[in-house]
Amino acid sequence: MISNDETEVTITLNKNLTTDSTIIIPEGKKVTLDLDGKNISAKGNVVPLWSAGGEITVKNGTISADSAAIVVREGGSVTIEDSDISSTKNNAITATEGTVTINSGNVTS
């Protein structure tokens, strides 16, 4: 969990993660999610990663979902580095009033 006084944090996965909830990055927060070769996956309508005005960098792994894998809103941003982002039933990344930068990796819908 990111505390209220932390504005910048790096999270490194140490194992694969299947989630039934959404990780939300709020405005004013900057998160680097280092997947370290691991996977985050979600089934059904769950969106694994959501920028609600915050800045997210995803690197070194895979995020997959049935729904959108990443949503960017409210002026937020996401940067993809050496990662695969995919959705089986929707756009892999959905951005409304936000920015998406793909430096390296694959996005598949």
N, C-alpha and C positions, 0 to 999 in steps of 0.2 A: 504494500500500500504506500502511496505517496502522501506524505504529511503536508499539511497546509503551508508550512514554511519552506518546503523544498520546491525549487522551481526547475531544477535540472537533475535528472537521474538516469542511470543506465541499469537496465534489467537484463540479466543473462540467464537463459533457460538452461537447466541442467538435466532435463528429460522432456520427452514429448508430452504435449498437453492436449487433452480433449476437453473442451469447455462447453458449459450450458448457460454461460452468462457472457456479458460484454465488458471488455476492458475499455473504460472511457477516460480519455485524456482531456481535462478541462482547459479553458483559456488560461494563459500565463504559465503553463507547464510545458517542459521540453523533455521528452522521453526518448532514449535510445533503447530499442528492443533488440538485443543481440540474441538471435535464436541459436547460435553456436551449433549449427548443423541440425537442429531439432525442428519439430513440426508443431504448429498449433492448428487444431481442427475443430470444427463445429458442425452440428447437424441441425436440420429443420430451419427455423427462422432466426437462429442465433447469428449475430454479426460479431465475430471475435474481437475486432479492434475498431474503435470509434474515436475520431478527433472532434471534440466539441469546442474548437477554437485553439486547441493546443498544437504543439509541434511533435511529430513522431518520425523517428528514423527506424526503419525495419531493416535488419541486415542478417545475412548468413543462415538462411533457413527457408521454411515453407509455411505459409498460412493458407488453409483451404477451408471452404465452407459450402453448404448447400445454398445459402443466401449470399449476400455480398460478404466478402472476406474483410474488407476495410471500407468504412464510411468516413468522409471528410466533410465537415459542415462548419458554419459560423466563423469563417475566416481561418480555419485550421489548415494544417499542412501535413503531408506525409511524403517521406523520401524513401525510396526502395533501393537497397544496395545488395547485390548478390543474393537475391531472394526470389522465390517463386510464389506468386499469389494466384489463387484460383477459386472459382465458384462453379458448381455443377448446374445451378438453376438461375443465376442472376449475373449482373455485372460483377466482376471480381473486385473492382474498386469503384465506388460511387462518390463523386465529389460535387457538392452544391455549395457555392460561396466558399470554396477552399481550393488549395493547390496540391497537385500531385507531381512529384519529380521521380523519374525512374532512371537511375544512374546505371544500373545493371540488374539483370534478372529477367524473369518472364512473368507476364500477366495473361491468364487464360480464363475465358468465360465459356 
